Amino acid sequence: MKRQHTFIRGRGTLVALAAVSLLLAGCGGRTGTETSGDEGSGGGSSSAASAEFGDLGELCQDGDASATSAQGVTAEQIEVGVFTDMGFTKNPEFVDAANVFTSWCNDNGGINGRTLVANTRDAKLMEPRQRMIEACREDFVLVGGGAALDGLGVKERLNCLLPTFTAQTVQEAAAGADLEISASPSKIPGYDNYAGFREWAVNEAYPDSKSAVGMINGDSAVTKVVGAVTQETLESLGATVVYNELYPAMGVSDWTPYAQAIKSKGVRGLIFMGSFDQLAKLEEVLTNMDYKLDWIDANNNAYNEQFIELLGRSAGFQNNLVDLSGMAPLESDEPAVEQLKELYAQYAPDAQITLPAMRAWSSWLLFAKAAAACGDELTRACVYETARTETAWTGGGLHAPSDLQTPMPPKSCFNIEKATADGWGTADFNPDSGLYRCDIPARKITQDFGVPLTLAAVGKSMSDVQ
């Protein structure tokens, strides 16, 4: 196994909302190219890399497109929107992914000769509706983006019949909504994404921890929902939550009281839902107390080099684990991962590949394949319906298969990384499908946290999509 050279800087947007510094602090101090222009033309090299990606073959190529077939589509170009919160988070991961993909694709001829243009739609956390209205006026579709308050723009998106090939979804109204395709779902409506990881932890790997699980969660509305889902899953597995605490969204200056409570309650397995810098501070106190837990779920926000550095002595003392939810680790030797690194090195050498960026890349690949198949008469209906025919989409080898034709109930695959003093490596989680484990059925949530928005809710139907 190869040691990675570029680390994922996970945002963990599933647990990010108004508690801004809770998870978005995990993106601060990020080195990279913060591109804020409207067009994703990218830069770095005009020498085209191969038009093939992973096991997908050629996706981008010259052609003789001549039709102005839909909004945002002319004989010369295709305009797509890329949602981001980079004006707030200062994290350009989705814009970076768009720049790299469109630069590479356009160097190889574009989509049947049409140049791809990526319009940045910066929601700045609080403006998803305004950006969606703009996208409705200009964009053909949305590709490879995400926003923490994505639910606020879904009604406008459905009203203007705008498909989205999203990189990730956060809120219940957005995840699984109509005209939305997640090439590698980050949130599955009505299901707990991490149920397989939880079952492995308490029933297989660390059964002695089952009677003493602890949870620490940031104090915000959305993260409380995540906490409620996690507790429901743990209880369904027969685990006992002996400690369940919130911490202030702006962070904690002294984690000693929390560490003392964890020790006094005899917590053996800890689930931390928050920013990795705060977890590192908590672990420093626990380690100095010589209190070692059986395992700590650091959440994939912590899957980066900086977390290892912040842990210090705790990296070799505590047992930090993260679930990548079926995305290939960057330290793996998966050919698609190696190729993605090469493309970033060519087109955006200062940018970092993140977990959300890998999902974004898969969405771009899916869109490009579907759009190319539609030919000259490129329409929203064609590109959406063509993409939905994929029954085992892997992004060329970037992640476990996704059935886009029948996404529900989901086939839940997971893979676990372990932090060590030497960096990240694969944990012993008994994979049964290459890099992943897919034998634990997805678990449906019993509580009602809301439902995805439908076309019918805005007085529309698929027959309206042209």
C-alpha positions as CSV (number, residue, x, y, z in Angstrom):
1,M,0.0,0.0,0.0
2,K,1.3,3.4,-0.9
3,R,1.6,6.2,1.5
4,Q,-0.5,9.2,0.4
5,H,1.1,12.4,-0.5
6,T,-2.0,14.6,-0.6
7,F,-4.4,14.2,2.4
8,I,-8.1,14.5,2.4
9,R,-9.2,17.6,4.3
10,G,-12.7,16.4,5.2
11,R,-15.4,19.0,6.0
12,G,-17.9,16.6,7.4
13,T,-20.7,18.8,6.0
14,L,-23.3,16.4,7.2
15,V,-22.9,17.9,10.6
16,A,-22.3,21.5,9.6
17,L,-24.9,24.2,9.7
18,A,-25.2,27.4,11.8
19,A,-22.8,26.0,14.3
20,V,-20.2,27.4,11.9
21,S,-17.0,26.9,13.7
22,L,-18.0,23.4,14.8
23,L,-16.9,21.8,11.5
24,L,-16.0,24.6,9.2
25,A,-13.1,25.4,11.5
26,G,-11.7,22.1,10.2
27,C,-11.2,23.9,6.9
28,G,-9.4,26.9,8.2
29,G,-5.7,27.4,7.4
30,R,-6.1,25.3,4.3
31,T,-3.4,25.9,1.8
32,G,-4.5,25.8,-1.8
33,T,-5.8,27.9,-4.7
34,E,-9.0,29.7,-3.7
35,T,-10.4,30.3,-7.1
36,S,-13.5,32.6,-7.1
37,G,-14.0,33.4,-10.7
38,D,-17.2,32.5,-12.5
39,E,-15.7,30.3,-15.2
40,G,-14.0,26.9,-14.3
41,S,-11.5,27.2,-17.0
42,G,-8.7,26.3,-14.6
43,G,-5.1,26.6,-15.5
44,G,-1.7,25.0,-15.0
45,S,-1.2,23.2,-18.3
46,S,-2.5,23.2,-21.8
47,S,-1.0,19.7,-22.5
48,A,-4.0,17.4,-22.5
49,A,-3.9,14.3,-20.3
50,S,-5.6,11.2,-21.6
51,A,-9.3,11.6,-22.1
52,E,-9.9,8.2,-20.4
53,F,-10.5,8.1,-16.6
54,G,-10.4,4.9,-14.5
55,D,-12.4,2.2,-16.2
56,L,-14.8,4.6,-17.9
57,G,-12.9,5.0,-21.2
58,E,-13.0,8.3,-23.1
59,L,-15.5,10.9,-21.7
60,C,-14.5,14.1,-23.4
61,Q,-13.8,14.5,-27.1
62,D,-14.2,16.7,-30.1
63,G,-17.4,16.7,-32.1
64,D,-19.6,18.7,-34.4
65,A,-22.3,19.9,-32.1
66,S,-24.5,22.5,-33.8
67,A,-27.7,22.9,-31.8
68,T,-28.7,25.4,-29.1
69,S,-30.8,22.7,-27.4
70,A,-31.5,24.0,-23.9
71,Q,-30.8,26.8,-21.5
72,G,-27.1,27.1,-21.0
73,V,-26.3,24.9,-24.1
74,T,-25.1,26.4,-27.4
75,A,-23.2,24.9,-30.3
76,E,-20.0,26.1,-28.6
77,Q,-20.5,25.6,-24.9
78,I,-22.3,24.1,-21.9
79,E,-22.8,26.3,-18.8
80,V,-23.3,24.4,-15.5
81,G,-23.5,25.7,-11.9
82,V,-21.3,24.7,-9.0
83,F,-22.6,25.4,-5.5
84,T,-20.2,26.1,-2.7
85,D,-20.0,28.0,0.6
86,M,-16.4,29.1,0.0
87,G,-17.3,32.8,0.6
88,F,-17.9,31.7,4.2
89,T,-15.7,28.7,4.7
90,K,-12.7,29.9,2.6
91,N,-12.6,26.3,1.3
92,P,-12.6,26.2,-2.5
93,E,-12.7,22.4,-2.8
94,F,-15.8,22.3,-5.1
95,V,-14.4,25.1,-7.3
96,D,-11.0,23.4,-7.4
97,A,-12.7,20.1,-8.5
98,A,-14.7,22.0,-11.2
99,N,-11.6,23.8,-12.5
100,V,-9.5,20.6,-12.7
101,F,-12.3,18.6,-14.4
102,T,-13.3,21.3,-16.9
103,S,-9.7,22.1,-17.8
104,W,-9.0,18.4,-18.4
105,C,-12.2,17.8,-20.3
106,N,-11.8,20.9,-22.5
107,D,-8.2,20.1,-23.3
108,N,-9.6,16.9,-24.8
109,G,-12.3,18.5,-26.9
110,G,-15.1,19.1,-24.3
111,I,-18.4,17.4,-24.6
112,N,-18.8,16.5,-28.3
113,G,-16.9,19.7,-29.1
114,R,-18.8,21.9,-26.6
115,T,-16.6,23.7,-24.1
116,L,-17.6,23.2,-20.4
117,V,-18.0,26.4,-18.4
118,A,-18.5,26.1,-14.6
119,N,-20.3,29.0,-13.0
120,T,-19.5,29.4,-9.3
121,R,-22.7,29.7,-7.2
122,D,-21.3,30.9,-3.8
123,A,-24.0,30.6,-1.2
124,K,-21.8,32.0,1.5
125,L,-23.7,29.7,4.0
126,M,-26.8,31.9,4.2
127,E,-27.6,32.6,0.5
128,P,-28.5,29.3,-1.2
129,R,-31.9,30.5,-2.4
130,Q,-30.4,33.6,-4.1
131,R,-27.8,31.6,-5.8
132,M,-30.3,29.0,-6.9
133,I,-32.4,31.8,-8.5
134,E,-29.4,32.9,-10.5
135,A,-28.6,29.3,-11.5
136,C,-32.2,28.9,-12.7
137,R,-31.7,31.9,-15.1
138,E,-28.4,30.7,-16.6
139,D,-27.3,27.1,-16.0
140,F,-28.1,23.9,-17.9
141,V,-27.7,21.8,-14.8
142,L,-25.8,21.9,-11.5
143,V,-22.7,19.7,-11.1
144,G,-20.3,18.7,-8.3
145,G,-21.2,21.2,-5.6
146,G,-22.9,21.4,-2.2
147,A,-23.9,23.9,0.5
148,A,-24.6,23.5,4.2
149,L,-28.1,25.0,4.0
150,D,-29.0,23.3,0.7
151,G,-32.6,22.6,1.7
152,L,-33.3,26.4,1.3
153,G,-32.8,26.3,-2.5
154,V,-34.6,23.1,-3.4
155,K,-38.0,24.6,-4.1
156,E,-36.6,27.1,-6.5
157,R,-34.6,24.4,-8.2
158,L,-37.6,22.2,-8.7
159,N,-39.7,25.1,-9.9
160,C,-37.3,25.8,-12.7
161,L,-36.8,22.1,-13.4
162,L,-33.1,22.2,-12.8
163,P,-31.3,18.8,-12.4
164,T,-28.4,18.6,-10.0
165,F,-25.5,16.1,-10.0
166,T,-24.6,17.0,-6.5
167,A,-21.4,16.2,-4.7
168,Q,-23.1,16.1,-1.3
169,T,-26.4,16.9,0.4
170,V,-27.0,18.0,4.0
171,Q,-30.6,18.8,4.8
172,E,-33.6,16.4,4.6
173,A,-35.4,18.5,1.9
174,A,-32.4,18.2,-0.4
175,A,-31.1,14.7,0.0
176,G,-33.0,12.4,-2.4
177,A,-35.1,15.3,-3.8
178,D,-36.5,15.0,-7.3
179,L,-34.1,15.8,-10.2
180,E,-31.2,15.2,-7.8
181,I,-28.5,12.5,-8.6
182,S,-25.8,11.7,-6.0
183,A,-23.1,9.7,-7.8
184,S,-21.7,8.8,-4.4
185,P,-24.4,9.6,-1.8
186,S,-23.1,11.5,1.3
187,K,-26.6,11.4,2.9
188,I,-29.2,8.8,2.3
189,P,-32.8,10.0,3.1
190,G,-34.3,8.0,5.9
191,Y,-31.2,6.0,6.6
192,D,-28.2,6.2,8.9
193,N,-25.1,6.3,6.7
194,Y,-22.9,5.0,9.4
195,A,-24.9,2.1,10.7
196,G,-22.5,-0.5,9.3
197,F,-19.6,1.2,11.0
198,R,-21.5,1.3,14.3
199,E,-22.4,-2.4,14.1
200,W,-18.8,-3.4,13.3
201,A,-17.5,-1.3,16.2
202,V,-19.8,-2.5,19.0
203,N,-20.6,-6.1,17.9
204,E,-17.4,-7.2,16.2
205,A,-14.3,-5.2,16.8
206,Y,-14.8,-4.0,20.3
207,P,-17.7,-5.9,22.0
208,D,-16.6,-4.9,25.5
209,S,-17.4,-1.3,24.6
210,K,-21.0,-2.1,23.8
211,S,-22.2,-1.4,27.3
212,A,-20.3,1.9,27.6
213,V,-20.6,4.1,24.6
214,G,-20.3,7.9,24.8
215,M,-21.3,10.7,22.5
216,I,-20.1,14.3,22.2
217,N,-21.9,16.6,19.8
218,G,-21.9,20.2,18.9
219,D,-24.8,22.3,20.1
220,S,-26.7,23.2,17.0
221,A,-30.1,22.1,15.4
222,V,-28.6,20.0,12.6
223,T,-25.9,18.3,14.7
224,K,-28.6,17.4,17.2
225,V,-30.4,15.5,14.5
226,V,-27.3,13.6,13.6
227,G,-26.9,12.8,17.3
228,A,-30.4,11.6,17.6
229,V,-29.9,9.3,14.5
230,T,-26.7,8.0,16.0
231,Q,-28.3,7.2,19.3
232,E,-31.2,5.4,17.7
233,T,-28.8,3.2,15.7
234,L,-26.8,2.4,18.8
235,E,-29.8,1.4,20.8
236,S,-31.1,-0.7,17.9
237,L,-27.8,-2.6,18.1
238,G,-28.2,-3.1,21.9
239,A,-25.5,-0.7,22.8
240,T,-25.8,1.4,25.9
241,V,-25.1,5.1,25.7
242,V,-23.7,6.0,29.2
243,Y,-22.6,9.5,28.3
244,N,-24.2,12.0,25.9
245,E,-23.0,15.6,26.0
246,L,-23.2,18.7,23.9
247,Y,-20.4,21.2,23.7
248,P,-20.6,24.9,22.6
249,A,-20.5,25.4,18.9
250,M,-17.7,27.9,19.2
251,G,-15.5,25.4,20.8
252,V,-14.2,24.6,24.3
253,S,-11.1,26.3,26.0
254,D,-10.7,23.6,28.6
255,W,-11.8,20.0,27.9
256,T,-10.9,18.8,31.4
257,P,-14.5,18.6,32.7
258,Y,-15.5,16.5,29.6
259,A,-12.6,14.2,30.0
260,Q,-13.2,13.7,33.7
261,A,-16.9,12.9,32.9
262,I,-15.9,10.4,30.2
263,K,-13.5,8.7,32.7
264,S,-16.0,8.7,35.6
265,K,-18.7,7.2,33.3
266,G,-16.3,4.5,32.2
267,V,-16.8,5.3,28.5
268,R,-15.0,2.7,26.3
269,G,-16.2,3.8,22.8
270,L,-16.6,7.5,22.0
271,I,-18.4,9.1,19.0
272,F,-17.3,12.7,18.4
273,M,-19.3,14.9,16.1
274,G,-17.5,18.1,15.6
275,S,-14.2,19.7,14.3
276,F,-11.1,17.6,14.6
277,D,-9.1,20.4,16.3
278,Q,-11.5,20.3,19.2
279,L,-11.3,16.5,19.4
280,A,-7.5,16.7,19.4
281,K,-7.7,18.9,22.5
282,L,-10.0,16.5,24.3
283,E,-7.8,13.6,23.5
284,E,-4.7,15.5,24.9
285,V,-6.5,15.7,28.2
286,L,-7.6,12.1,28.2
287,T,-4.1,10.9,27.3
288,N,-2.5,13.0,30.0
289,M,-5.0,11.4,32.4
290,D,-3.7,8.0,31.1
291,Y,-7.3,7.1,30.1
292,K,-7.4,5.1,26.9
293,L,-10.6,4.3,25.1
294,D,-11.2,1.2,23.1
295,W,-12.1,3.3,20.1
296,I,-12.9,6.9,19.1
297,D,-15.0,7.7,16.0
298,A,-13.4,10.9,15.0
299,N,-15.7,11.3,11.9
300,N,-14.3,11.7,8.5
301,N,-13.8,15.4,9.1
302,A,-10.6,14.3,10.8
303,Y,-9.2,12.3,7.9
304,N,-6.3,14.6,7.2
305,E,-2.6,15.1,8.0
306,Q,-3.3,18.1,10.3
307,F,-5.3,15.9,12.7
308,I,-2.4,13.5,13.1
309,E,-0.1,16.4,13.8
310,L,-2.5,17.9,16.4
311,L,-2.9,14.6,18.2
312,G,0.7,14.5,19.1
313,R,1.3,11.7,21.6
314,S,-2.4,10.7,21.4
315,A,-1.9,9.5,17.8
316,G,-0.1,6.5,19.2
317,F,-2.0,6.2,22.4
318,Q,-5.7,6.5,21.5
319,N,-7.5,4.5,18.8
320,N,-9.0,7.0,16.3
321,L,-11.1,5.6,13.5
322,V,-13.1,7.2,10.6
323,D,-15.6,5.7,8.2
324,L,-15.0,6.9,4.6
325,S,-18.4,5.5,3.6
326,G,-17.2,3.7,0.5
327,M,-14.8,6.2,-0.9
328,A,-11.3,4.9,-1.9
329,P,-8.6,6.1,0.5
330,L,-6.0,8.4,-0.9
331,E,-3.3,6.2,0.4
332,S,-4.6,3.2,-1.6
333,D,-3.1,2.2,-4.9
334,E,-6.5,2.3,-6.7
335,P,-5.7,3.4,-10.3
336,A,-8.5,6.0,-10.4
337,V,-7.1,7.6,-7.2
338,E,-3.6,7.7,-8.7
339,Q,-5.0,9.3,-11.9
340,L,-7.0,11.9,-9.9
341,K,-3.8,12.9,-8.1
342,E,-2.0,13.2,-11.4
343,L,-4.7,15.5,-12.8
344,Y,-4.7,17.7,-9.7
345,A,-0.9,17.9,-10.0
346,Q,-1.2,19.0,-13.6
347,Y,-4.1,21.4,-13.4
348,A,-4.2,22.7,-9.8
349,P,-0.9,21.7,-8.1
350,D,-1.6,23.8,-5.0
351,A,-5.1,22.5,-4.5
352,Q,-5.9,19.6,-2.1
353,I,-8.0,16.6,-2.9
354,T,-10.8,16.3,-0.3
355,L,-13.4,13.7,0.5
356,P,-16.1,16.0,-0.9
357,A,-13.9,16.8,-3.9
358,M,-13.7,13.1,-4.7
359,R,-17.5,12.9,-4.6
360,A,-17.6,16.0,-6.8
361,W,-15.3,14.4,-9.3
362,S,-17.5,11.4,-9.5
363,S,-20.5,13.7,-10.2
364,W,-18.6,15.4,-13.0
365,L,-17.7,12.1,-14.6
366,L,-21.3,11.0,-14.4
367,F,-22.6,14.2,-16.0
368,A,-19.9,14.1,-18.7
369,K,-20.7,10.5,-19.7
370,A,-24.5,11.1,-19.8
371,A,-24.1,14.5,-21.7
372,A,-21.8,12.9,-24.3
373,A,-24.3,10.1,-24.8
374,C,-27.1,12.6,-25.5
375,G,-25.2,14.0,-28.6
376,D,-26.2,17.2,-30.3
377,E,-29.7,17.4,-28.9
378,L,-28.5,17.8,-25.3
379,T,-31.5,18.4,-23.0
380,R,-32.1,18.3,-19.3
381,A,-34.4,15.3,-19.7
382,C,-31.9,13.4,-21.7
383,V,-28.9,14.0,-19.4
384,Y,-30.9,13.2,-16.3
385,E,-32.6,10.0,-17.6
386,T,-29.4,8.8,-19.2
387,A,-27.5,9.2,-15.9
388,R,-30.2,7.3,-14.0
389,T,-29.6,4.2,-16.1
390,E,-26.3,3.5,-14.2
391,T,-26.8,0.6,-11.9
392,A,-23.3,0.2,-10.5
393,W,-21.6,3.6,-10.8
394,T,-18.1,3.8,-9.2
395,G,-16.8,7.0,-10.7
396,G,-14.3,4.9,-12.6
397,G,-13.1,3.2,-9.4
398,L,-13.2,6.1,-6.9
399,H,-15.9,4.5,-4.7
400,A,-18.1,1.5,-4.0
401,P,-20.9,0.9,-6.6
402,S,-24.0,3.1,-6.5
403,D,-27.3,2.0,-8.1
404,L,-28.6,5.3,-9.6
405,Q,-31.6,3.6,-11.2
406,T,-32.9,2.1,-8.0
407,P,-31.2,4.1,-5.2
408,M,-33.6,3.0,-2.5
409,P,-33.2,1.0,-0.4
410,P,-29.5,1.8,-0.5
411,K,-26.7,-0.8,-0.5
412,S,-24.5,0.5,2.3
413,C,-20.8,0.0,1.9
414,F,-18.2,1.3,4.3
415,N,-14.4,1.3,4.8
416,I,-12.5,2.3,7.9
417,E,-9.3,4.2,8.3
418,K,-7.2,4.2,11.5
419,A,-5.0,7.0,12.7
420,T,-1.4,6.2,13.8
421,A,1.6,8.2,14.6
422,D,2.9,7.5,11.1
423,G,-0.3,8.6,9.4
424,W,-3.5,7.0,8.2
425,G,-3.9,3.4,7.3
426,T,-6.6,0.8,6.7
427,A,-8.2,-0.7,9.8
428,D,-9.0,-4.4,10.1
429,F,-12.7,-4.2,9.3
430,N,-13.0,-7.4,7.2
431,P,-13.8,-5.9,3.7
432,D,-15.7,-8.3,1.5
433,S,-15.8,-6.3,-1.7
434,G,-12.4,-5.0,-2.7
435,L,-11.6,-2.0,-0.5
436,Y,-15.1,-2.0,1.1
437,R,-17.4,-3.9,3.3
438,C,-21.0,-4.2,2.0
439,D,-22.6,-7.1,3.9
440,I,-24.4,-5.1,6.6
441,P,-27.8,-4.0,5.4
442,A,-28.7,-0.3,5.5
443,R,-30.7,0.7,8.6
444,K,-33.9,2.7,8.2
445,I,-34.4,5.5,10.7
446,T,-37.7,5.4,12.6
447,Q,-37.8,9.0,13.7
448,D,-39.3,11.7,11.4
449,F,-36.7,14.3,10.5
450,G,-38.5,15.5,7.3
451,V,-38.7,14.2,3.7
452,P,-37.1,15.1,0.4
453,L,-38.9,17.7,-1.7
454,T,-40.7,16.5,-4.8
455,L,-41.8,18.0,-8.1
456,A,-45.4,17.4,-7.1
457,A,-44.9,19.6,-4.1
458,V,-44.3,22.6,-6.4
459,G,-47.0,21.6,-8.9
460,K,-44.6,20.0,-11.4
461,S,-43.9,16.5,-12.8
462,M,-41.3,14.8,-14.9
463,S,-43.3,15.4,-18.0
464,D,-42.5,19.1,-17.6
465,V,-38.8,18.5,-17.8
466,Q,-37.5,19.2,-21.3
